[in-house]
Amino acid sequence: MSVTVAKSAGFCFGVSRAVELVETAAQEGKRTVTLGPIIHNRHVVDRFREMGVQVIDQPEQATAGDTVIIRSHGVSREVYQRLEAQGVEIIDATCPFVKRIHKLVSQAEEAGQLPIIIGTPTHPEVEGIAGWCTHCKVFADGESLEKWIQEEHISSDLPICMVSQTTSTEILWKKCVQIAKKQFTYLQTFDTICRATECRQSEASALSQRCQAMVVVGDLKSSNTGRLAMICREHCDKVVLVDNASELDRDFFRGVTDVGITAGASTPAWIIKEVNKTMSEITNVEAVQEENFAELLEQSIKTLNTGDKVVGTVTSIGNTEVQVDLGTKHAGYIPYDEVSTDSSVKPEDVLKVGDEIEVFVVRVNDQEGTVQLSKKKLDGLKVWDDMAGYVENKTTIDAVITEENKGGLVANVKGVRVFIPASQSGIAKGGDMAGMVGKPVQLKITEVNRARRRAIGSIRAVTSEQRKAAQEKIWSEIEVGKKYHGTVKSLTSYGAFVDIGGVDGMVHVSELSWNRIKTPSDVVKVGDEIDVYVISFDPEKHKISLGYKTPEMNPWNQFMSKYSVGDVVEAKIVKLMTFGAFAEILPGVDGLIHISQIADRRIGKPEDVLSEGQMVQVKITDIAENKRISLSIRALLEGNDEDAE
């Protein structure tokens, strides 16, 4: 029987960080408590309890002087404020990925969007996320989301911001996004599933497809562990979820030749090792011992030399260095400044315990039995291979603009200085190049000169590709009546051209306003963001006719919703006739003041009393079905006379 342990099994970055923060606080002698279990694993919680770390359920249970550690799942804004009111030292161990979701839902609500969270409603992480906005919706799956939309008759115009619990599955998230896209016109989605979770689930899926039995290690209360078991059961008939090695049953594995082991993000490495060891004993203890002896013998005689490239496993991340097991008699370590070419990167951001990494041997000290390693140097050698690969495969990569120079921009890609000519920057001639400094961009490497250590890139190549993809998407989904949020690109005498996401459509001058206008610039200007809808389209000629004016913008509809017979309004005299005067109540809506209704006395002609442009108070005396409005000044004058009497 063979036993395979998933590489991604065990602590994720967020959990590892939370555990380390508790350990540090306890070792410093602080009176430490955690608000709820620091992670979903009773063994870790019990170990901390032995170190004097207590668990509290409510902020009010903490006393002044305590050091309170917020668990990796995070808490609501209200809980955070209650903690501050207790006068305690707060150490926030919330996973950075969860923190980002807090910020997303808070900003979404401020922008007038309804936050929707896809996840288990009772999960601490989801409860914490929901606590960073006043109103939100939480759905465990696509069915409950669809049911809410149908039963509540939710408007398609409702602006939505949708996020996911970090430990959700990719399948569930994609299904919910698909449902939301069909319903909501104004939808923003953020795939906030943790990449470590995605990797762990993906590896568990692949492992369970080739193994006859799977062992999932983790706390039974952990949703992360539960989802791993669920994924494994989709491909493998024999799946067992265990809390620790003592729960393994030898009979369960009878007749099995291949066993896979995976573990949730809250499972410590020592429990995984115990399970692996027990499985090895169950399968064939003598063969394992013999294999281990041969392995140890080979390791004991294995030598290392400066300049070697070796593979090792990260065993711990300390305060100044990263410990690496090289499988030899030497103790390997990477100083912090040899981890990455980017000095701002922290080791824990790119490495975690259990990672298998390739490193460069800098110095061997046989006397002390140590070997200094460098990941940075090896990365430096590999980076130019990567650059050549980017050119060959036309890969789109992420970068940050670091400076502007005479000929264009400079970006940092894996520590390499990439020059972007001005013509490839995507910025129009004379545009603000300096404004790009410090901004993240996507680009393609177009040329590499390894000897001169020179690389040239293009942002324009990516934007052109993205625009083409956006155009194809629009033409595949376009339909009459569909709404778009677009940007006015140019104006002509007969209308305005609007970019609706990579494709330009035209709003004819007659579709810009209900009022008679001289030019399109009377209504919109270049750069304006406006909502439009499709009137007609021709895919062969690539022409789209758009509408801007809506029934809600119709001046007559606005008048009817605002005024009725008997109302007194201020109107502007716009035209004098022999039989009376026309007065504008709203732009596009005029009423007639008959000559007999201009004054409380007989007058020869309207201009004896009124003049064009004059503002007057009038009373609406009649609104006819043919959209004719009768107005009277006289009715107001007679009313004043009665008041005076």
C-alpha positions in Angstrom: 0.0 0.0 0.0 1.2 3.5 -0.8 0.3 6.6 1.3 0.4 10.1 -0.2 0.1 13.3 1.9 -1.2 16.3 0.1 1.4 19.1 -0.1 -1.2 21.8 0.8 -2.4 19.9 3.9 -2.4 21.8 7.2 -2.2 25.4 8.4 -2.8 28.1 5.9 -1.1 31.5 6.2 -4.0 33.2 8.1 -4.2 30.3 10.7 -0.4 30.1 11.0 -0.2 33.8 11.7 -3.0 33.7 14.3 -1.3 30.8 16.1 2.1 32.6 16.1 0.5 35.7 17.5 -1.0 33.8 20.4 2.3 32.0 21.1 4.3 35.2 21.1 1.8 37.0 23.5 1.8 34.0 25.9 5.6 33.7 25.8 6.0 37.4 26.6 4.1 36.8 29.8 1.0 38.8 28.9 -2.3 37.9 30.5 -3.7 36.6 27.2 -7.3 35.6 26.2 -8.8 34.8 22.8 -12.3 36.0 21.8 -13.6 32.6 20.8 -11.4 29.7 19.9 -8.4 31.1 18.0 -9.0 28.4 15.3 -11.3 25.4 14.7 -9.1 22.8 16.4 -9.5 21.6 19.9 -6.0 20.3 20.2 -4.5 23.7 19.5 -7.0 25.4 21.9 -6.1 22.8 24.6 -2.4 23.4 24.1 -2.9 27.2 24.5 -5.0 26.6 27.6 -2.0 24.7 29.1 0.1 27.8 28.3 -2.4 30.0 30.3 -4.3 31.3 27.4 -8.1 31.4 28.2 -11.0 31.6 25.8 -13.8 34.1 26.4 -17.1 34.3 24.5 -18.0 38.0 25.0 -15.9 41.2 25.0 -17.3 42.1 28.4 -15.6 39.0 29.9 -12.2 40.7 29.4 -10.8 42.9 32.1 -8.6 46.0 31.8 -5.0 45.0 31.2 -5.9 41.8 29.4 -4.4 41.1 25.9 -7.3 40.1 23.8 -6.6 38.3 20.5 -9.2 38.4 17.8 -9.4 35.0 16.1 -8.5 34.4 12.4 -12.2 34.4 11.5 -12.5 38.1 12.4 -15.3 39.9 14.3 -17.9 42.6 13.5 -17.3 46.3 13.8 -19.6 46.4 16.8 -17.7 43.6 18.7 -14.4 45.5 18.0 -15.9 48.6 19.5 -17.1 46.7 22.6 -13.5 45.4 23.0 -12.1 48.9 22.8 -14.5 50.0 25.5 -13.1 47.4 27.9 -9.7 49.1 28.0 -7.8 46.0 26.8 -4.8 45.6 24.4 -6.2 44.2 21.2 -4.2 42.0 18.9 -6.1 41.5 15.6 -5.3 38.0 14.2 -8.0 38.3 11.6 -6.8 36.6 8.4 -5.7 39.4 6.0 -7.9 37.9 3.3 -11.0 38.1 5.6 -10.0 41.7 6.5 -10.2 42.6 2.8 -13.8 41.3 2.6 -14.7 43.5 5.6 -13.4 46.5 3.7 -15.2 45.4 0.5 -18.7 45.1 2.0 -18.3 48.3 4.1 -17.3 50.3 1.0 -20.0 48.7 -1.1 -22.7 49.8 1.3 -21.3 53.4 1.4 -21.5 53.4 -2.4 -25.2 52.5 -2.2 -24.8 48.8 -3.1 -26.4 45.8 -1.3 -23.7 43.4 -0.1 -24.4 39.8 -0.7 -22.3 37.2 1.1 -22.1 33.6 -0.2 -21.3 31.3 2.7 -22.7 29.5 5.8 -24.8 32.1 7.7 -23.8 30.7 11.1 -20.1 30.5 10.4 -18.0 33.0 12.6 -16.3 34.4 9.5 -19.6 35.1 7.7 -21.1 36.7 10.9 -18.0 38.9 11.2 -18.2 40.0 7.6 -21.9 40.8 7.9 -21.1 42.9 10.9 -19.1 45.4 8.8 -22.3 46.7 7.1 -25.8 47.5 8.4 -27.8 45.7 5.8 -26.7 42.6 3.8 -27.9 39.3 2.6 -26.3 35.9 3.3 -26.9 32.8 1.1 -25.6 29.4 1.7 -26.0 28.3 -1.9 -27.4 29.2 -5.3 -30.8 27.8 -4.6 -31.4 30.1 -1.6 -30.2 33.1 -3.7 -32.6 32.2 -6.5 -35.5 31.7 -4.1 -34.9 35.2 -2.6 -34.9 36.8 -6.0 -38.1 35.1 -7.1 -40.1 35.4 -3.9 -39.2 38.9 -3.1 -39.5 40.1 -6.7 -36.1 41.8 -6.5 -35.6 44.5 -9.1 -32.9 44.0 -11.7 -31.8 47.6 -11.2 -30.7 46.9 -7.6 -27.0 47.6 -7.3 -25.2 44.5 -5.9 -21.8 43.7 -4.5 -21.2 40.0 -4.1 -18.4 38.3 -2.0 -17.7 34.8 -0.8 -16.7 33.1 2.4 -12.9 32.4 2.0 -13.4 28.7 2.5 -16.3 28.3 0.1 -16.0 26.0 -3.0 -15.3 27.3 -6.5 -18.2 25.4 -7.9 -20.7 27.0 -5.4 -19.3 30.5 -6.0 -19.5 30.2 -9.8 -23.1 29.0 -9.7 -24.1 31.9 -7.5 -22.3 34.4 -9.8 -24.1 32.9 -12.8 -27.5 33.4 -11.1 -26.7 36.9 -10.1 -25.5 37.9 -13.6 -28.8 36.9 -15.1 -30.8 38.9 -12.6 -28.8 42.1 -11.8 -27.8 44.8 -14.2 -25.5 46.6 -11.8 -23.5 43.7 -10.3 -20.0 43.7 -8.9 -18.5 40.3 -7.9 -15.3 39.7 -5.9 -13.9 36.2 -5.9 -12.7 36.2 -2.3 -12.2 32.5 -1.9 -8.7 32.1 -0.4 -6.2 30.8 -3.0 -4.7 28.5 -0.3 -8.2 27.0 0.2 -8.7 26.7 -3.6 -5.4 24.9 -3.9 -6.1 22.6 -1.0 -9.5 21.7 -2.4 -8.1 21.2 -5.9 -5.4 18.9 -4.6 -7.9 17.0 -2.5 -10.0 16.5 -5.6 -7.1 15.3 -7.7 -5.8 13.0 -5.0 -9.2 11.4 -4.3 -9.6 10.6 -8.0 -6.5 8.4 -8.0 -6.6 6.9 -4.5 -8.9 4.0 -3.3 -9.3 5.6 0.2 -8.9 9.1 1.6 -8.2 10.3 5.1 -9.3 13.9 5.9 -7.7 15.2 9.1 -9.2 18.0 11.1 -11.7 19.2 13.7 -15.2 17.9 13.0 -16.6 21.5 13.6 -14.4 23.0 10.9 -16.4 23.9 7.8 -13.1 23.9 5.9 -12.4 20.3 6.8 -16.0 19.3 6.1 -15.8 20.7 2.6 -12.6 18.7 2.0 -14.4 15.5 3.0 -17.3 16.5 0.7 -15.0 17.0 -2.2 -13.2 13.7 -1.6 -16.5 11.8 -1.5 -17.4 13.1 -4.9 -14.6 10.9 -6.4 -13.8 8.3 -3.8 -16.1 5.8 -2.1 -13.9 5.3 1.0 -13.5 8.6 2.9 -12.9 8.9 6.6 -12.7 12.2 8.6 -10.6 11.9 11.7 -9.7 14.3 14.5 -6.4 12.6 15.2 -4.4 9.4 14.6 -6.1 7.5 17.4 -9.4 7.5 15.4 -7.9 5.5 12.4 -9.4 2.0 12.0 -7.1 -0.7 10.5 -10.1 -2.7 9.1 -11.3 0.4 7.1 -8.3 0.0 4.8 -8.4 -3.7 4.1 -8.0 -4.4 0.4 -6.8 -0.8 -0.4 -3.6 -0.2 -2.2 -3.5 3.6 -2.5 -4.4 6.0 0.4 -4.4 9.8 0.2 -4.2 12.1 3.3 -5.3 15.7 3.3 -6.0 18.1 6.1 -8.0 21.3 6.8 -6.4 24.7 7.3 -6.8 24.5 11.1 -4.9 21.2 11.4 -1.4 21.5 13.0 1.5 19.7 11.3 2.2 17.4 14.2 -1.3 15.8 14.0 -0.8 15.3 10.2 2.6 13.6 10.9 1.0 11.3 13.5 -1.7 10.3 11.1 0.9 9.7 8.4 3.1 7.6 10.8 0.1 5.6 11.9 -1.0 4.9 8.3 2.6 3.8 7.6 2.4 1.4 10.5 -1.0 0.1 9.4 0.2 -0.6 5.8 3.6 -2.3 6.3 5.7 -1.3 9.3 8.7 -3.5 8.4 8.9 -2.2 4.8 8.6 1.4 6.0 11.4 1.0 8.6 13.6 -0.6 6.0 12.9 2.2 3.5 13.5 4.9 6.2 16.8 3.3 7.2 18.0 3.3 3.6 16.9 6.8 3.2 18.7 7.9 6.4 21.9 6.2 5.3 21.8 8.0 2.0 21.1 11.3 3.8 24.0 10.8 6.2 26.6 10.5 3.4 25.0 13.2 1.2 27.3 16.2 0.8 26.5 19.8 -0.1 28.6 22.4 -1.9 28.4 26.1 -2.4 26.5 26.9 -5.6 24.4 23.7 -5.5 20.7 23.9 -6.2 18.8 21.8 -3.6 15.2 21.1 -2.7 14.0 21.3 0.9 10.9 21.6 3.1 10.1 24.7 5.2 10.0 23.5 8.9 9.5 26.9 10.7 9.5 30.7 10.1 11.3 32.5 12.9 12.0 36.1 13.7 15.1 36.4 11.6 15.3 33.3 9.4 13.4 30.5 7.8 14.4 26.9 8.8 14.6 24.4 5.9 14.9 20.6 6.1 17.2 19.5 3.3 17.1 15.8 4.1 20.8 15.8 5.1 22.8 16.1 8.4 22.9 19.8 7.9 20.5 22.4 9.4 19.5 24.7 6.5 18.4 28.3 7.0 17.5 31.2 4.9 18.1 34.7 6.3 15.1 37.0 5.9 17.0 39.2 3.4 17.6 36.2 1.2 14.0 35.2 0.8 12.8 37.6 -1.9 14.2 40.2 -4.3 11.4 42.5 -3.1 12.5 44.0 0.3 8.9 44.8 1.2 7.8 41.1 1.1 7.6 39.3 4.4 8.7 35.6 4.5 5.3 34.6 5.8 3.7 36.2 2.8 5.4 33.8 0.3 6.3 30.8 2.5 4.5 28.5 4.9 5.5 25.5 7.0 5.4 22.4 4.8 6.2 24.2 1.6 8.7 22.4 -0.7 11.1 24.9 -2.2 14.2 25.0 -4.3 17.1 27.0 -2.9 20.7 28.0 -3.7 23.5 26.9 -1.3 25.4 30.1 -0.3 27.7 28.7 2.5 28.3 25.3 4.1 29.6 25.0 7.7 30.4 21.3 8.3 31.9 22.1 11.7 28.6 23.6 13.0 26.5 21.4 10.7 24.7 24.4 9.2 24.1 25.5 5.6 23.1 29.1 4.6 20.6 29.1 1.8 19.1 31.7 -0.5 15.8 31.7 -2.3 16.4 35.2 -3.7 19.6 34.1 -5.6 17.9 31.1 -7.2 14.9 33.2 -8.1 17.2 35.7 -9.7 18.7 33.0 -11.9 15.2 31.7 -12.8 13.6 35.0 -13.5 15.2 35.4 -16.9 14.0 32.0 -17.9 10.6 33.1 -16.9 10.9 36.3 -18.9 11.8 34.3 -22.0 8.8 32.1 -21.4 6.5 35.1 -21.1 7.6 36.3 -24.5 7.2 32.9 -26.1 3.8 32.2 -24.5 2.6 35.8 -24.8 1.7 35.7 -21.1 -0.2 38.5 -19.4 1.5 39.4 -16.1 0.9 41.7 -13.2 3.4 44.5 -12.5 3.8 47.9 -10.7 5.0 51.1 -12.4 8.0 52.3 -10.5 9.1 55.3 -12.6 8.6 57.5 -15.6 11.4 58.5 -17.9 11.8 60.3 -21.2 10.9 57.4 -23.5 8.1 55.9 -21.4 7.6 54.0 -18.2 9.4 51.4 -16.1 7.7 48.5 -14.3 8.9 46.0 -11.7 8.3 42.3 -12.7 9.7 39.8 -10.2 12.5 42.3 -9.4 13.4 42.9 -13.1 13.3 46.4 -14.5 10.9 46.3 -17.5 10.9 49.3 -19.9 7.6 50.2 -21.5 7.9 52.6 -24.5 5.5 55.5 -24.4 3.8 54.1 -27.6 3.0 50.9 -25.7 1.9 52.6 -22.4 -1.7 52.9 -23.5 -1.6 56.7 -22.7 -2.5 59.2 -25.4 0.3 61.5 -26.6 0.7 64.4 -24.2 -1.2 62.4 -21.5 -0.2 62.1 -17.8 2.6 59.5 -17.7 3.7 60.5 -14.2 0.2 59.7 -12.9 0.9 56.0 -13.6 3.8 55.8 -11.1 2.9 53.5 -8.2 -0.1 51.9 -10.0 -0.5 48.2 -10.6 -0.8 47.3 -14.3 -1.1 44.2 -16.6 1.4 43.9 -19.4 3.1 41.5 -21.8 6.8 41.1 -22.2 7.6 41.6 -25.8 11.4 41.4 -25.9 14.2 40.0 -23.6 17.9 40.4 -23.9 19.4 38.1 -21.3 23.0 39.3 -21.9 22.2 42.9 -21.4 19.6 42.1 -18.7 17.0 44.1 -20.5 13.3 43.5 -20.9 10.7 45.5 -22.9 7.0 45.3 -22.2 3.6 46.5 -23.5 0.5 47.6 -21.6 -1.2 48.4 -24.9 -1.0 44.7 -26.0 -3.0 43.7 -23.0 -5.6 46.5 -23.2 -6.1 45.7 -26.9 -6.6 42.0 -26.1 -9.0 42.9 -23.4 -11.0 45.3 -25.6 -11.3 42.6 -28.3 -12.6 40.1 -25.7 -15.0 42.7 -24.3 -16.3 43.4 -27.9 -16.8 39.7 -28.5 -18.7 39.4 -25.2 -21.0 42.3 -26.0 -21.9 41.0 -29.5 -22.6 37.6 -28.1 -25.0 38.9 -25.4 -26.5 42.0 -26.9 -30.3 42.3 -27.3 -32.9 45.0 -27.9 -33.8 46.7 -24.6 -30.6 45.7 -22.8 -29.2 48.4 -20.6 -25.5 49.5 -20.5 -23.5 52.0 -18.4 -21.3 53.8 -21.0 -19.0 56.7 -21.6 -19.5 59.5 -24.2 -16.6 59.2 -26.5 -17.4 61.8 -29.2 -20.1 64.2 -30.4 -21.4 65.0 -33.9 -24.1 67.2 -35.3 -26.5 64.2 -35.5 -25.8 62.5 -32.2 -23.3 61.1 -29.5 -21.1 58.0 -29.7 -21.1 56.1 -26.5 -18.5 53.3 -25.4 -20.5 50.5 -23.7 -17.5 48.4 -22.8 -15.3 48.1 -25.9 -18.0 48.7 -28.5 -19.3 52.2 -29.6 -23.0 52.7 -30.1 -24.7 55.9 -31.4 -27.4 57.9 -29.6 -29.2 59.9 -32.3 -29.9 63.5 -31.4 -33.7 62.7 -31.3 -33.0 60.1 -28.6 -31.0 62.4 -26.4 -33.8 64.6 -25.0 -37.6 65.0 -25.0 -37.1 68.7 -25.6 -36.0 70.2 -28.9 -32.2 70.7 -28.7 -29.8 72.5 -31.1 -26.8 70.2 -30.7 -26.0 67.0 -28.6 -23.7 69.1 -26.4 -26.9 70.7 -25.0 -27.4 67.4 -23.1 -24.1 65.5 -22.8 -20.4 66.2 -23.2 -17.3 63.9 -23.9 -16.4 61.9 -20.9 -19.8 61.8 -19.3 -20.9 58.4 -17.9 -24.5 57.8 -18.9 -27.1 54.9 -18.8 -28.3 53.8 -22.2 -30.4 51.0 -23.7 -30.3 49.2 -27.1 -32.9 50.3 -29.7 -31.5 48.2 -32.5 -28.3 46.6 -33.7 -26.7 45.1 -36.8 -23.9 42.5 -36.0 -22.8 42.3 -39.7 -22.2 46.1 -40.0 -21.2 46.3 -36.3 -23.7 49.2 -35.7 -25.7 49.7 -32.5 -28.4 52.3 -32.1 -28.9 53.4 -28.5 -31.5 55.4 -26.6 -30.8 57.8 -23.7 -34.2 59.4 -23.1 -36.6 57.3 -21.0 -40.3 57.6 -20.1 -39.2 58.9 -16.7 -37.4 61.8 -18.4 -40.5 62.8 -20.4 -41.4 66.4 -19.3 -45.1 65.7 -19.5 -44.8 62.6 -17.2 -42.7 64.7 -14.8 -45.4 67.4 -14.9 -48.3 65.0 -14.3 -46.4 63.4 -11.3 -45.7 66.7 -9.7 -48.7 69.0 -10.4 -52.5 68.9 -10.6 -55.5 71.3 -11.1 -55.6 73.9 -8.4 -51.8 74.1 -7.8 -50.1 77.4 -7.9 -46.7 77.4 -9.7 -44.1 79.9 -10.9 -43.9 80.0 -14.7 -41.9 81.9 -17.3 -43.6 83.9 -20.1 -42.1 82.4 -23.3 -44.5 83.7 -26.0 -47.1 86.5 -26.4 -50.1 86.1 -28.7 -53.2 88.2 -29.4 -55.4 85.8 -27.5 -53.0 85.3 -24.5 -49.6 84.2 -23.3 -47.8 80.9 -23.2 -45.9 80.2 -20.0 -43.2 77.5 -19.3 -43.9 75.5 -16.2 -41.1 72.9 -16.8 -38.7 72.7 -19.6 -40.8 71.3 -22.5 -44.1 71.9 -20.8 -46.1 75.1 -21.5 -49.5 76.3 -20.4 -51.8 79.0 -21.9 -52.9 82.1 -19.9 -55.9 83.3 -21.9 -56.1 87.1 -22.3 -59.2 87.1 -20.0 -57.1 85.4 -17.3 -54.1 87.8 -17.3 -55.5 90.5 -15.1 -58.6 91.3 -12.9 -59.6 94.0 -15.4 -60.2 94.1 -19.1 -57.0 94.6 -21.1 -56.4 95.4 -24.8 -53.5 93.0 -25.4 -51.2 90.7 -23.3 -48.1 92.8 -23.8 -49.8 95.7 -21.9 -49.3 93.6 -18.7 -46.7 90.9 -19.5 -43.3 90.6 -21.3 -41.4 87.6 -22.6 -38.9 86.2 -20.0 -41.0 87.5 -17.0 -41.6 85.1 -14.1 -45.2 85.0 -12.8 -47.3 83.1 -10.3 -50.1 81.2 -12.0 -52.9 78.8 -11.0 -53.5 75.6 -13.0 -57.2 75.7 -13.8 -57.4 72.8 -16.3 -55.4 69.9 -17.7 -57.0 68.6 -20.9 -56.5 65.0 -22.3 -54.7 66.5 -25.4 -51.9 67.7 -23.1 -53.2 71.3 -23.0 -52.9 73.2 -19.8 -54.9 76.3 -18.9 -53.4 78.8 -16.5 -54.7 81.9 -14.7 -53.2 84.9 -13.0 -56.6 86.5 -12.5 -57.7 83.6 -10.2 -54.8 84.5 -7.8 -55.6 88.2 -8.0 -59.2 87.7 -7.2 -58.3 85.4 -4.3 -56.1 88.1 -2.8 -59.0 90.6 -3.1 -61.2 88.2 -1.1 -58.5 87.8 1.5 -58.2 91.6 1.8 -61.9 92.0 2.4 
